[in-house]
Amino acid sequence: MKRRREACHAIVLQEASEYDSNKSTYLCPYCDFKSKTKKMLTPHLAAKHDIGVTWHPCPHCDYKTKVSGNLSRHLASIHDIGVTWHPCPHCDYKAKQESNLVKHLSARHNIDVTWRPCPHCDYKAKVSGALSRHLAEKHDIGAT
């Protein structure tokens, strides 16, 4: 299957490109794109002109993509297919991505938080940006 697809790409590429011997470049017949090798012309033809593209359609809606990984992300985010849910052990929250659960645990339950205390008062912040803003607004430090 892969060889047949590569052969089709080679035929399309050979038919679609012209070699400019004066500039040692391959020219796209559909636009002004130039490439030093035929191999570099293939992704351009696929991305810009849909030549030699294998489409990956969603079986549940009209979505289609040129990149198979994008279909997996679409199925997970839109149709909840192939999703591994990450539930919060402290409340009803659940996340599709583990990084979102980590942010939730930090923001809502103060778990794994590195507190940044203000050296001038009792204020403390979870993120450095909040501490910088506090220092600027309350203590006139770092304000512009």
N, CA, C and O atoms as CSV, one atom per row, in Angstrom:
chain,resi,resn,atom,element,x,y,z
A,1,MET,N,N,0.829,-1.188,0.000
A,1,MET,CA,C,0.000,0.000,0.000
A,1,MET,C,C,0.876,1.254,0.000
A,1,MET,O,O,0.615,2.207,-0.734
A,2,LYS,N,N,1.932,1.238,0.846
A,2,LYS,CA,C,2.814,2.399,0.933
A,2,LYS,C,C,3.566,2.612,-0.385
A,2,LYS,O,O,3.723,3.747,-0.833
A,3,ARG,N,N,4.029,1.522,-1.005
A,3,ARG,CA,C,4.751,1.647,-2.277
A,3,ARG,C,C,3.851,2.212,-3.371
A,3,ARG,O,O,4.278,3.032,-4.184
A,4,ARG,N,N,2.581,1.753,-3.376
A,4,ARG,CA,C,1.668,2.229,-4.400
A,4,ARG,C,C,1.421,3.730,-4.211
A,4,ARG,O,O,1.375,4.482,-5.185
A,5,ARG,N,N,1.261,4.168,-2.938
A,5,ARG,CA,C,1.045,5.578,-2.663
A,5,ARG,C,C,2.272,6.380,-3.080
A,5,ARG,O,O,2.142,7.443,-3.687
A,6,GLU,N,N,3.474,5.872,-2.756
A,6,GLU,CA,C,4.706,6.573,-3.148
A,6,GLU,C,C,4.835,6.649,-4.660
A,6,GLU,O,O,5.289,7.662,-5.192
A,7,ALA,N,N,4.446,5.599,-5.351
A,7,ALA,CA,C,4.493,5.602,-6.810
A,7,ALA,C,C,3.540,6.644,-7.373
A,7,ALA,O,O,3.885,7.355,-8.317
A,8,CYS,N,N,2.340,6.741,-6.803
A,8,CYS,CA,C,1.376,7.746,-7.245
A,8,CYS,C,C,1.922,9.148,-7.009
A,8,CYS,O,O,1.789,10.024,-7.863
A,9,HIS,N,N,2.540,9.357,-5.843
A,9,HIS,CA,C,3.125,10.660,-5.538
A,9,HIS,C,C,4.226,10.986,-6.543
A,9,HIS,O,O,4.332,12.126,-6.996
A,10,ALA,N,N,5.033,10.009,-6.892
A,10,ALA,CA,C,6.130,10.235,-7.834
A,10,ALA,C,C,5.590,10.620,-9.204
A,10,ALA,O,O,6.133,11.506,-9.863
A,11,ILE,N,N,4.516,9.952,-9.634
A,11,ILE,CA,C,3.929,10.267,-10.941
A,11,ILE,C,C,3.351,11.672,-10.919
A,11,ILE,O,O,3.592,12.458,-11.835
A,12,VAL,N,N,2.589,11.993,-9.877
A,12,VAL,CA,C,2.004,13.332,-9.754
A,12,VAL,C,C,3.102,14.377,-9.706
A,12,VAL,O,O,3.008,15.419,-10.355
A,13,LEU,N,N,4.136,14.098,-8.941
A,13,LEU,CA,C,5.236,15.038,-8.800
A,13,LEU,C,C,5.954,15.247,-10.127
A,13,LEU,O,O,6.298,16.375,-10.478
A,14,GLN,N,N,6.180,14.162,-10.866
A,14,GLN,CA,C,6.877,14.279,-12.137
A,14,GLN,C,C,6.040,15.072,-13.137
A,14,GLN,O,O,6.570,15.890,-13.887
A,15,GLU,N,N,4.719,14.824,-13.145
A,15,GLU,CA,C,3.851,15.543,-14.059
A,15,GLU,C,C,3.695,17.010,-13.645
A,15,GLU,O,O,3.583,17.895,-14.494
A,16,ALA,N,N,3.690,17.255,-12.340
A,16,ALA,CA,C,3.378,18.586,-11.846
A,16,ALA,C,C,4.564,19.532,-11.829
A,16,ALA,O,O,4.366,20.747,-11.828
A,17,SER,N,N,5.783,19.027,-11.815
A,17,SER,CA,C,6.919,19.916,-11.652
A,17,SER,C,C,7.702,20.079,-12.938
A,17,SER,O,O,7.770,19.182,-13.779
A,18,GLU,N,N,8.290,21.255,-13.057
A,18,GLU,CA,C,9.200,21.521,-14.166
A,18,GLU,C,C,10.545,21.888,-13.571
A,18,GLU,O,O,10.613,22.535,-12.526
A,19,TYR,N,N,11.599,21.480,-14.226
A,19,TYR,CA,C,12.933,21.763,-13.728
A,19,TYR,C,C,13.486,22.962,-14.473
A,19,TYR,O,O,13.523,22.976,-15.703
A,20,ASP,N,N,13.917,23.973,-13.720
A,20,ASP,CA,C,14.545,25.154,-14.297
A,20,ASP,C,C,16.049,24.982,-14.168
A,20,ASP,O,O,16.626,25.247,-13.113
A,21,SER,N,N,16.677,24.538,-15.243
A,21,SER,CA,C,18.109,24.225,-15.187
A,21,SER,C,C,18.963,25.472,-14.970
A,21,SER,O,O,20.074,25.371,-14.450
A,22,ASN,N,N,18.470,26.634,-15.355
A,22,ASN,CA,C,19.231,27.870,-15.154
A,22,ASN,C,C,19.391,28.204,-13.664
A,22,ASN,O,O,20.426,28.726,-13.249
A,23,LYS,N,N,18.358,27.898,-12.860
A,23,LYS,CA,C,18.393,28.249,-11.441
A,23,LYS,C,C,18.485,27.020,-10.546
A,23,LYS,O,O,18.465,27.157,-9.322
A,24,SER,N,N,18.586,25.828,-11.118
A,24,SER,CA,C,18.654,24.565,-10.374
A,24,SER,C,C,17.504,24.436,-9.379
A,24,SER,O,O,17.718,24.086,-8.219
A,25,THR,N,N,16.292,24.718,-9.831
A,25,THR,CA,C,15.119,24.613,-8.978
A,25,THR,C,C,13.986,23.912,-9.709
A,25,THR,O,O,13.929,23.882,-10.938
A,26,TYR,N,N,13.080,23.343,-8.904
A,26,TYR,CA,C,11.856,22.752,-9.428
A,26,TYR,C,C,10.719,23.739,-9.192
A,26,TYR,O,O,10.580,24.282,-8.095
A,27,LEU,N,N,9.913,23.970,-10.214
A,27,LEU,CA,C,8.863,24.966,-10.145
A,27,LEU,C,C,7.501,24.308,-9.985
A,27,LEU,O,O,7.214,23.297,-10.626
A,28,CYS,N,N,6.676,24.874,-9.142
A,28,CYS,CA,C,5.294,24.419,-9.004
A,28,CYS,C,C,4.515,24.966,-10.199
A,28,CYS,O,O,4.617,26.155,-10.503
A,29,PRO,N,N,3.738,24.120,-10.881
A,29,PRO,CA,C,3.001,24.600,-12.051
A,29,PRO,C,C,1.773,25.433,-11.685
A,29,PRO,O,O,1.147,26.017,-12.569
A,30,TYR,N,N,1.415,25.499,-10.399
A,30,TYR,CA,C,0.193,26.180,-9.995
A,30,TYR,C,C,0.432,27.531,-9.328
A,30,TYR,O,O,-0.487,28.344,-9.229
A,31,CYS,N,N,1.662,27.777,-8.869
A,31,CYS,CA,C,1.972,29.049,-8.219
A,31,CYS,C,C,3.462,29.333,-8.387
A,31,CYS,O,O,4.138,28.653,-9.158
A,32,ASP,N,N,3.974,30.323,-7.678
A,32,ASP,CA,C,5.369,30.743,-7.822
A,32,ASP,C,C,6.340,29.991,-6.919
A,32,ASP,O,O,7.501,30.387,-6.816
A,33,PHE,N,N,5.906,28.927,-6.267
A,33,PHE,CA,C,6.762,28.183,-5.357
A,33,PHE,C,C,7.910,27.525,-6.116
A,33,PHE,O,O,7.724,26.989,-7.209
A,34,LYS,N,N,9.106,27.577,-5.513
A,34,LYS,CA,C,10.296,26.950,-6.091
A,34,LYS,C,C,10.942,26.065,-5.045
A,34,LYS,O,O,10.893,26.370,-3.854
A,35,SER,N,N,11.545,24.972,-5.482
A,35,SER,CA,C,12.190,24.045,-4.570
A,35,SER,C,C,13.501,23.576,-5.179
A,35,SER,O,O,13.634,23.469,-6.398
A,36,LYS,N,N,14.469,23.298,-4.305
A,36,LYS,CA,C,15.752,22.809,-4.797
A,36,LYS,C,C,15.708,21.332,-5.145
A,36,LYS,O,O,16.535,20.858,-5.924
A,37,THR,N,N,14.750,20.590,-4.578
A,37,THR,CA,C,14.623,19.159,-4.875
A,37,THR,C,C,13.161,18.829,-5.149
A,37,THR,O,O,12.259,19.545,-4.716
A,38,LYS,N,N,12.941,17.734,-5.872
A,38,LYS,CA,C,11.572,17.278,-6.123
A,38,LYS,C,C,10.898,16.869,-4.823
A,38,LYS,O,O,9.699,17.074,-4.636
A,39,LYS,N,N,11.692,16.285,-3.925
A,39,LYS,CA,C,11.143,15.801,-2.667
A,39,LYS,C,C,10.565,16.942,-1.831
A,39,LYS,O,O,9.586,16.739,-1.113
A,40,MET,N,N,11.144,18.119,-1.910
A,40,MET,CA,C,10.640,19.270,-1.161
A,40,MET,C,C,9.378,19.860,-1.790
A,40,MET,O,O,8.644,20.602,-1.138
A,41,LEU,N,N,9.130,19.529,-3.048
A,41,LEU,CA,C,7.939,20.027,-3.728
A,41,LEU,C,C,6.685,19.250,-3.306
A,41,LEU,O,O,5.580,19.791,-3.348
A,42,THR,N,N,6.851,17.994,-2.902
A,42,THR,CA,C,5.711,17.146,-2.535
A,42,THR,C,C,4.865,17.729,-1.411
A,42,THR,O,O,3.651,17.834,-1.584
A,43,PRO,N,N,5.443,18.123,-0.247
A,43,PRO,CA,C,4.603,18.685,0.803
A,43,PRO,C,C,3.899,19.975,0.386
A,43,PRO,O,O,2.784,20.249,0.829
A,44,HIS,N,N,4.551,20.764,-0.467
A,44,HIS,CA,C,3.914,21.991,-0.954
A,44,HIS,C,C,2.680,21.654,-1.784
A,44,HIS,O,O,1.619,22.247,-1.592
A,45,LEU,N,N,2.817,20.709,-2.701
A,45,LEU,CA,C,1.680,20.329,-3.543
A,45,LEU,C,C,0.524,19.787,-2.707
A,45,LEU,O,O,-0.640,20.061,-3.000
A,46,ALA,N,N,0.843,19.023,-1.674
A,46,ALA,CA,C,-0.203,18.462,-0.813
A,46,ALA,C,C,-0.870,19.557,0.006
A,46,ALA,O,O,-2.098,19.618,0.069
A,47,ALA,N,N,-0.080,20.424,0.634
A,47,ALA,CA,C,-0.629,21.435,1.540
A,47,ALA,C,C,-1.373,22.544,0.799
A,47,ALA,O,O,-2.450,22.961,1.227
A,48,LYS,N,N,-0.817,23.016,-0.289
A,48,LYS,CA,C,-1.391,24.182,-0.966
A,48,LYS,C,C,-2.357,23.835,-2.098
A,48,LYS,O,O,-3.292,24.589,-2.369
A,49,HIS,N,N,-2.136,22.698,-2.760
A,49,HIS,CA,C,-2.929,22.400,-3.953
A,49,HIS,C,C,-3.688,21.075,-3.876
A,49,HIS,O,O,-4.322,20.671,-4.851
A,50,ASP,N,N,-3.631,20.394,-2.726
A,50,ASP,CA,C,-4.338,19.113,-2.505
A,50,ASP,C,C,-3.965,18.037,-3.530
A,50,ASP,O,O,-4.808,17.225,-3.912
A,51,ILE,N,N,-2.729,18.030,-3.968
A,51,ILE,CA,C,-2.259,17.021,-4.916
A,51,ILE,C,C,-1.478,15.962,-4.151
A,51,ILE,O,O,-0.543,16.283,-3.417
A,52,GLY,N,N,-1.860,14.701,-4.322
A,52,GLY,CA,C,-1.195,13.603,-3.633
A,52,GLY,C,C,-1.563,13.508,-2.165
A,52,GLY,O,O,-0.800,12.948,-1.378
A,53,VAL,N,N,-2.717,14.042,-1.774
A,53,VAL,CA,C,-3.136,14.071,-0.381
A,53,VAL,C,C,-3.980,12.850,-0.055
A,53,VAL,O,O,-4.833,12.444,-0.845
A,54,THR,N,N,-3.736,12.268,1.116
A,54,THR,CA,C,-4.610,11.235,1.647
A,54,THR,C,C,-5.462,11.912,2.711
A,54,THR,O,O,-4.946,12.339,3.744
A,55,TRP,N,N,-6.760,12.011,2.463
A,55,TRP,CA,C,-7.662,12.646,3.419
A,55,TRP,C,C,-8.095,11.643,4.475
A,55,TRP,O,O,-8.294,10.464,4.183
A,56,HIS,N,N,-8.237,12.120,5.701
A,56,HIS,CA,C,-8.693,11.302,6.821
A,56,HIS,C,C,-10.026,11.876,7.297
A,56,HIS,O,O,-10.042,12.844,8.057
A,57,PRO,N,N,-11.163,11.283,6.853
A,57,PRO,CA,C,-12.470,11.826,7.228
A,57,PRO,C,C,-12.930,11.313,8.587
A,57,PRO,O,O,-12.603,10.198,8.993
A,58,CYS,N,N,-13.691,12.145,9.276
A,58,CYS,CA,C,-14.315,11.744,10.535
A,58,CYS,C,C,-15.549,10.914,10.206
A,58,CYS,O,O,-16.358,11.336,9.380
A,59,PRO,N,N,-15.722,9.746,10.826
A,59,PRO,CA,C,-16.896,8.925,10.537
A,59,PRO,C,C,-18.177,9.456,11.180
A,59,PRO,O,O,-19.255,8.902,10.961
A,60,HIS,N,N,-18.066,10.536,11.981
A,60,HIS,CA,C,-19.232,11.028,12.718
A,60,HIS,C,C,-19.729,12.396,12.265
A,60,HIS,O,O,-20.832,12.802,12.630
A,61,CYS,N,N,-18.934,13.112,11.476
A,61,CYS,CA,C,-19.350,14.437,11.010
A,61,CYS,C,C,-18.619,14.750,9.698
A,61,CYS,O,O,-17.986,13.866,9.120
A,62,ASP,N,N,-18.700,15.981,9.232
A,62,ASP,CA,C,-18.109,16.372,7.947
A,62,ASP,C,C,-16.631,16.743,8.030
A,62,ASP,O,O,-16.039,17.111,7.016
A,63,TYR,N,N,-16.030,16.656,9.198
A,63,TYR,CA,C,-14.626,17.029,9.375
A,63,TYR,C,C,-13.717,16.084,8.590
A,63,TYR,O,O,-13.943,14.874,8.558
A,64,LYS,N,N,-12.694,16.646,7.962
A,64,LYS,CA,C,-11.644,15.838,7.328
A,64,LYS,C,C,-10.338,16.594,7.451
A,64,LYS,O,O,-10.314,17.822,7.539
A,65,THR,N,N,-9.244,15.833,7.455
A,65,THR,CA,C,-7.932,16.446,7.645
A,65,THR,C,C,-6.891,15.725,6.803
A,65,THR,O,O,-7.075,14.573,6.412
A,66,LYS,N,N,-5.809,16.418,6.535
A,66,LYS,CA,C,-4.700,15.838,5.793
A,66,LYS,C,C,-3.744,15.096,6.720
A,66,LYS,O,O,-2.934,14.295,6.253
A,67,VAL,N,N,-3.824,15.349,8.029
A,67,VAL,CA,C,-2.906,14.768,9.010
A,67,VAL,C,C,-3.689,13.814,9.914
A,67,VAL,O,O,-4.668,14.215,10.542
A,68,SER,N,N,-3.258,12.555,9.979
A,68,SER,CA,C,-4.006,11.556,10.748
A,68,SER,C,C,-4.056,11.892,12.238
A,68,SER,O,O,-5.059,11.607,12.892
A,69,GLY,N,N,-3.015,12.481,12.782
A,69,GLY,CA,C,-3.000,12.862,14.189
A,69,GLY,C,C,-4.071,13.895,14.516
A,69,GLY,O,O,-4.611,13.906,15.622
A,70,ASN,N,N,-4.375,14.757,13.560
A,70,ASN,CA,C,-5.423,15.749,13.775
A,70,ASN,C,C,-6.783,15.078,13.909
A,70,ASN,O,O,-7.638,15.559,14.652
A,71,LEU,N,N,-6.994,13.972,13.197
A,71,LEU,CA,C,-8.263,13.249,13.307
A,71,LEU,C,C,-8.416,12.666,14.702
A,71,LEU,O,O,-9.505,12.712,15.274
A,72,SER,N,N,-7.345,12.120,15.257
A,72,SER,CA,C,-7.398,11.575,16.614
A,72,SER,C,C,-7.761,12.661,17.622
A,72,SER,O,O,-8.584,12.435,18.509
A,73,ARG,N,N,-7.150,13.840,17.488
A,73,ARG,CA,C,-7.465,14.958,18.382
A,73,ARG,C,C,-8.914,15.407,18.208
A,73,ARG,O,O,-9.591,15.725,19.186
A,74,HIS,N,N,-9.392,15.432,16.956
A,74,HIS,CA,C,-10.776,15.809,16.691
A,74,HIS,C,C,-11.741,14.834,17.345
A,74,HIS,O,O,-12.699,15.246,17.999
A,75,LEU,N,N,-11.491,13.542,17.170
A,75,LEU,CA,C,-12.369,12.528,17.747
A,75,LEU,C,C,-12.423,12.651,19.271
A,75,LEU,O,O,-13.485,12.494,19.874
A,76,ALA,N,N,-11.286,12.930,19.882
A,76,ALA,CA,C,-11.236,13.052,21.337
A,76,ALA,C,C,-11.925,14.325,21.818
A,76,ALA,O,O,-12.715,14.281,22.761
A,77,SER,N,N,-11.636,15.449,21.186
A,77,SER,CA,C,-12.162,16.718,21.698
A,77,SER,C,C,-13.612,16.970,21.315
A,77,SER,O,O,-14.345,17.586,22.089
A,78,ILE,N,N,-14.048,16.517,20.154
A,78,ILE,CA,C,-15.411,16.798,19.705
A,78,ILE,C,C,-16.372,15.654,20.031
A,78,ILE,O,O,-17.497,15.900,20.466
A,79,HIS,N,N,-15.942,14.411,19.825
A,79,HIS,CA,C,-16.841,13.267,19.974
A,79,HIS,C,C,-16.555,12.410,21.209
A,79,HIS,O,O,-17.220,11.397,21.422
A,80,ASP,N,N,-15.568,12.807,22.026
A,80,ASP,CA,C,-15.189,12.056,23.238
A,80,ASP,C,C,-14.830,10.595,22.943
A,80,ASP,O,O,-15.107,9.709,23.751
A,81,ILE,N,N,-14.220,10.353,21.800
A,81,ILE,CA,C,-13.803,8.999,21.409
A,81,ILE,C,C,-12.300,8.890,21.623
A,81,ILE,O,O,-11.537,9.739,21.161
A,82,GLY,N,N,-11.880,7.847,22.322
A,82,GLY,CA,C,-10.459,7.651,22.589
A,82,GLY,C,C,-9.936,8.547,23.696
A,82,GLY,O,O,-8.729,8.768,23.794
A,83,VAL,N,N,-10.817,9.060,24.524
A,83,VAL,CA,C,-10.425,9.970,25.588
A,83,VAL,C,C,-10.174,9.176,26.868
A,83,VAL,O,O,-10.963,8.306,27.236
A,84,THR,N,N,-9.083,9.481,27.530
A,84,THR,CA,C,-8.832,8.960,28.861
A,84,THR,C,C,-9.122,10.093,29.831
A,84,THR,O,O,-8.376,11.071,29.888
A,85,TRP,N,N,-10.202,9.966,30.597
A,85,TRP,CA,C,-10.576,11.017,31.523
A,85,TRP,C,C,-9.703,10.963,32.768
A,85,TRP,O,O,-9.352,9.884,33.246
A,86,HIS,N,N,-9.360,12.122,33.281
A,86,HIS,CA,C,-8.556,12.251,34.491
A,86,HIS,C,C,-9.432,12.916,35.550
A,86,HIS,O,O,-9.566,14.140,35.553
A,87,PRO,N,N,-10.034,12.126,36.455
A,87,PRO,CA,C,-10.935,12.701,37.458
A,87,PRO,C,C,-10.173,13.305,38.640
A,87,PRO,O,O,-9.108,12.823,39.027
A,88,CYS,N,N,-10.742,14.359,39.195
A,88,CYS,CA,C,-10.195,14.967,40.400
A,88,CYS,C,C,-10.602,14.108,41.593
A,88,CYS,O,O,-11.778,13.764,41.718
A,89,PRO,N,N,-9.666,13.751,42.473
A,89,PRO,CA,C,-10.013,12.930,43.628
A,89,PRO,C,C,-10.740,13.715,44.731
A,89,PRO,O,O,-11.165,13.128,45.726
A,90,HIS,N,N,-10.887,15.052,44.559
A,90,HIS,CA,C,-11.464,15.881,45.612
A,90,HIS,C,C,-12.836,16.463,45.272
A,90,HIS,O,O,-13.549,16.927,46.162
A,91,CYS,N,N,-13.216,16.441,43.976
A,91,CYS,CA,C,-14.505,17.001,43.575
A,91,CYS,C,C,-14.973,16.303,42.291
A,91,CYS,O,O,-14.383,15.299,41.890
A,92,ASP,N,N,-16.004,16.811,41.655
A,92,ASP,CA,C,-16.584,16.175,40.462
A,92,ASP,C,C,-15.875,16.560,39.163
A,92,ASP,O,O,-16.286,16.107,38.095
A,93,TYR,N,N,-14.833,17.373,39.220
A,93,TYR,CA,C,-14.138,17.819,38.020
A,93,TYR,C,C,-13.429,16.650,37.347
A,93,TYR,O,O,-12.892,15.770,38.019
A,94,LYS,N,N,-13.432,16.646,36.005
A,94,LYS,CA,C,-12.643,15.682,35.237
A,94,LYS,C,C,-12.091,16.397,34.018
A,94,LYS,O,O,-12.719,17.309,33.479
A,95,ALA,N,N,-10.906,15.973,33.588
A,95,ALA,CA,C,-10.215,16.635,32.492
A,95,ALA,C,C,-9.820,15.628,31.430
A,95,ALA,O,O,-9.552,14.464,31.727
A,96,LYS,N,N,-9.786,16.093,30.184
A,96,LYS,CA,C,-9.335,15.245,29.079
A,96,LYS,C,C,-7.812,15.167,29.047
A,96,LYS,O,O,-7.246,14.171,28.597
A,97,GLN,N,N,-7.157,16.211,29.521
A,97,GLN,CA,C,-5.689,16.234,29.544
A,97,GLN,C,C,-5.214,16.289,30.987
A,97,GLN,O,O,-5.765,17.020,31.811
A,98,GLU,N,N,-4.187,15.507,31.277
A,98,GLU,CA,C,-3.655,15.455,32.630
A,98,GLU,C,C,-3.137,16.816,33.089
A,98,GLU,O,O,-3.236,17.151,34.270
A,99,SER,N,N,-2.587,17.597,32.167
A,99,SER,CA,C,-2.067,18.918,32.524
A,99,SER,C,C,-3.182,19.829,33.034
A,99,SER,O,O,-2.951,20.661,33.911
A,100,ASN,N,N,-4.387,19.676,32.489
A,100,ASN,CA,C,-5.516,20.481,32.970
A,100,ASN,C,C,-5.922,20.061,34.379
A,100,ASN,O,O,-6.328,20.903,35.180
A,101,LEU,N,N,-5.816,18.773,34.691
A,101,LEU,CA,C,-6.113,18.307,36.046
A,101,LEU,C,C,-5.097,18.878,37.041
A,101,LEU,O,O,-5.463,19.286,38.143
A,102,VAL,N,N,-3.823,18.905,36.647
A,102,VAL,CA,C,-2.774,19.463,37.512
A,102,VAL,C,C,-3.063,20.934,37.806
A,102,VAL,O,O,-2.923,21.378,38.945
A,103,LYS,N,N,-3.469,21.698,36.773
A,103,LYS,CA,C,-3.812,23.110,36.970
A,103,LYS,C,C,-5.014,23.245,37.900
A,103,LYS,O,O,-5.034,24.117,38.769
A,104,HIS,N,N,-6.016,22.382,37.720
A,104,HIS,CA,C,-7.209,22.405,38.573
A,104,HIS,C,C,-6.838,22.128,40.031
A,104,HIS,O,O,-7.288,22.834,40.934
A,105,LEU,N,N,-6.021,21.104,40.258
A,105,LEU,CA,C,-5.611,20.755,41.618
A,105,LEU,C,C,-4.888,21.914,42.289
A,105,LEU,O,O,-5.081,22.178,43.476
A,106,SER,N,N,-4.059,22.598,41.524
A,106,SER,CA,C,-3.324,23.739,42.057
A,106,SER,C,C,-4.256,24.906,42.345
A,106,SER,O,O,-4.192,25.499,43.423
A,107,ALA,N,N,-5.121,25.242,41.395
A,107,ALA,CA,C,-5.975,26.420,41.530
A,107,ALA,C,C,-7.094,26.233,42.544
A,107,ALA,O,O,-7.388,27.149,43.312
A,108,ARG,N,N,-7.722,25.060,42.559
A,108,ARG,CA,C,-8.906,24.861,43.399
A,108,ARG,C,C,-8.620,24.203,44.745
A,108,ARG,O,O,-9.305,24.480,45.730
A,109,HIS,N,N,-7.614,23.334,44.790
A,109,HIS,CA,C,-7.382,22.562,46.008
A,109,HIS,C,C,-6.019,22.829,46.643
A,109,HIS,O,O,-5.669,22.201,47.642
A,110,ASN,N,N,-5.241,23.764,46.066
A,110,ASN,CA,C,-3.918,24.148,46.584
A,110,ASN,C,C,-2.974,22.951,46.742
A,110,ASN,O,O,-2.201,22.882,47.698
A,111,ILE,N,N,-3.045,22.024,45.805
A,111,ILE,CA,C,-2.187,20.835,45.841
A,111,ILE,C,C,-1.002,21.064,44.909
A,111,ILE,O,O,-1.168,21.504,43.772
A,112,ASP,N,N,0.185,20.762,45.402
A,112,ASP,CA,C,1.438,20.956,44.663
A,112,ASP,C,C,1.652,22.409,44.250
A,112,ASP,O,O,2.154,22.681,43.159
A,113,VAL,N,N,1.280,23.322,45.104
A,113,VAL,CA,C,1.457,24.744,44.844
A,113,VAL,C,C,2.778,25.192,45.444
A,113,VAL,O,O,3.098,24.849,46.582
A,114,THR,N,N,3.540,25.955,44.680
A,114,THR,CA,C,4.733,26.606,45.211
A,114,THR,C,C,4.342,28.043,45.502
A,114,THR,O,O,4.198,28.853,44.587
A,115,TRP,N,N,4.173,28.354,46.773
A,115,TRP,CA,C,3.752,29.693,47.155
A,115,TRP,C,C,4.911,30.672,47.025
A,115,TRP,O,O,6.052,30.351,47.357
A,116,ARG,N,N,4.605,31.858,46.544
A,116,ARG,CA,C,5.596,32.919,46.394
A,116,ARG,C,C,5.219,34.051,47.357
A,116,ARG,O,O,4.325,34.843,47.060
A,117,PRO,N,N,5.894,34.130,48.505
A,117,PRO,CA,C,5.521,35.140,49.500
A,117,PRO,C,C,6.083,36.519,49.151
A,117,PRO,O,O,7.151,36.649,48.554
A,118,CYS,N,N,5.333,37.528,49.542
A,118,CYS,CA,C,5.798,38.903,49.383
A,118,CYS,C,C,6.795,39.181,50.510
A,118,CYS,O,O,6.498,38.882,51.666
A,119,PRO,N,N,7.960,39.739,50.208
A,119,PRO,CA,C,8.951,40.015,51.260
A,119,PRO,C,C,8.595,41.230,52.123
A,119,PRO,O,O,9.285,41.521,53.100
A,120,HIS,N,N,7.505,41.949,51.757
A,120,HIS,CA,C,7.170,43.183,52.462
A,120,HIS,C,C,5.875,43.101,53.277
A,120,HIS,O,O,5.611,43.978,54.099
A,121,CYS,N,N,5.061,42.052,53.058
A,121,CYS,CA,C,3.799,41.922,53.798
A,121,CYS,C,C,3.395,40.446,53.837
A,121,CYS,O,O,4.186,39.581,53.462
A,122,ASP,N,N,2.187,40.156,54.280
A,122,ASP,CA,C,1.733,38.772,54.429
A,122,ASP,C,C,1.158,38.162,53.148
A,122,ASP,O,O,0.702,37.019,53.170
A,123,TYR,N,N,1.170,38.890,52.047
A,123,TYR,CA,C,0.603,38.399,50.783
A,123,TYR,C,C,1.436,37.235,50.252
A,123,TYR,O,O,2.659,37.226,50.386
A,124,LYS,N,N,0.771,36.263,49.654
A,124,LYS,CA,C,1.460,35.183,48.949
A,124,LYS,C,C,0.679,34.859,47.688
A,124,LYS,O,O,-0.544,34.995,47.652
A,125,ALA,N,N,1.400,34.424,46.642
A,125,ALA,CA,C,0.791,34.170,45.338
A,125,ALA,C,C,1.162,32.778,44.847
A,125,ALA,O,O,2.201,32.226,45.209
A,126,LYS,N,N,0.284,32.227,44.014
A,126,LYS,CA,C,0.544,30.916,43.407
A,126,LYS,C,C,1.412,31.038,42.156
A,126,LYS,O,O,2.169,30.125,41.827
A,127,VAL,N,N,1.300,32.158,41.471
A,127,VAL,CA,C,2.069,32.352,40.233
A,127,VAL,C,C,2.914,33.617,40.350
A,127,VAL,O,O,2.533,34.574,41.025
A,128,SER,N,N,4.056,33.605,39.688
A,128,SER,CA,C,4.990,34.722,39.811
A,128,SER,C,C,4.406,36.013,39.250
A,128,SER,O,O,4.723,37.094,39.747
A,129,GLY,N,N,3.565,35.925,38.233
A,129,GLY,CA,C,2.960,37.126,37.656
A,129,GLY,C,C,2.086,37.857,38.660
A,129,GLY,O,O,2.065,39.088,38.689
A,130,ALA,N,N,1.365,37.105,39.482
A,130,ALA,CA,C,0.509,37.723,40.496
A,130,ALA,C,C,1.352,38.428,41.552
A,130,ALA,O,O,0.989,39.507,42.021
A,131,LEU,N,N,2.483,37.815,41.929
A,131,LEU,CA,C,3.370,38.457,42.902
A,131,LEU,C,C,3.974,39.735,42.320
A,131,LEU,O,O,4.061,40.749,43.012
A,132,SER,N,N,4.387,39.692,41.064
A,132,SER,CA,C,4.945,40.889,40.414
A,132,SER,C,C,3.917,42.007,40.376
A,132,SER,O,O,4.246,43.164,40.638
A,133,ARG,N,N,2.667,41.667,40.048
A,133,ARG,CA,C,1.599,42.655,40.005
A,133,ARG,C,C,1.356,43.246,41.413
A,133,ARG,O,O,1.179,44.454,41.565
A,134,HIS,N,N,1.352,42.383,42.422
A,134,HIS,CA,C,1.174,42.838,43.809
A,134,HIS,C,C,2.292,43.801,44.210
A,134,HIS,O,O,2.031,44.861,44.779
A,135,LEU,N,N,3.534,43.428,43.912
A,135,LEU,CA,C,4.673,44.281,44.266
A,135,LEU,C,C,4.567,45.638,43.590
A,135,LEU,O,O,4.878,46.660,44.201
A,136,ALA,N,N,4.133,45.658,42.343
A,136,ALA,CA,C,4.015,46.916,41.605
A,136,ALA,C,C,2.878,47.775,42.155
A,136,ALA,O,O,3.042,48.982,42.337
A,137,GLU,N,N,1.716,47.151,42.422
A,137,GLU,CA,C,0.539,47.917,42.836
A,137,GLU,C,C,0.585,48.337,44.305
A,137,GLU,O,O,0.188,49.456,44.629
A,138,LYS,N,N,1.054,47.476,45.192
A,138,LYS,CA,C,1.001,47.763,46.635
A,138,LYS,C,C,2.284,48.373,47.187
A,138,LYS,O,O,2.243,49.138,48.151
A,139,HIS,N,N,3.419,48.040,46.584
A,139,HIS,CA,C,4.705,48.475,47.143
A,139,HIS,C,C,5.515,49.344,46.181
A,139,HIS,O,O,6.621,49.764,46.520
A,140,ASP,N,N,4.993,49.615,45.004
A,140,ASP,CA,C,5.682,50.434,43.994
A,140,ASP,C,C,7.051,49.859,43.620
A,140,ASP,O,O,8.005,50.604,43.399
A,141,ILE,N,N,7.136,48.539,43.553
A,141,ILE,CA,C,8.396,47.868,43.187
A,141,ILE,C,C,8.220,47.268,41.801
A,141,ILE,O,O,7.303,46.481,41.567
A,142,GLY,N,N,9.101,47.642,40.890
A,142,GLY,CA,C,9.046,47.127,39.526
A,142,GLY,C,C,7.952,47.771,38.676
A,142,GLY,O,O,7.673,47.301,37.574
A,143,ALA,N,N,7.334,48.835,39.170
A,143,ALA,CA,C,6.263,49.508,38.413
A,143,ALA,C,C,6.898,50.409,37.357
A,143,ALA,O,O,7.933,51.034,37.589
A,144,THR,N,N,6.261,50.460,36.208
A,144,THR,CA,C,6.756,51.353,35.143
A,144,THR,C,C,5.742,52.424,34.861
A,144,THR,O,O,5.966,53.275,34.000
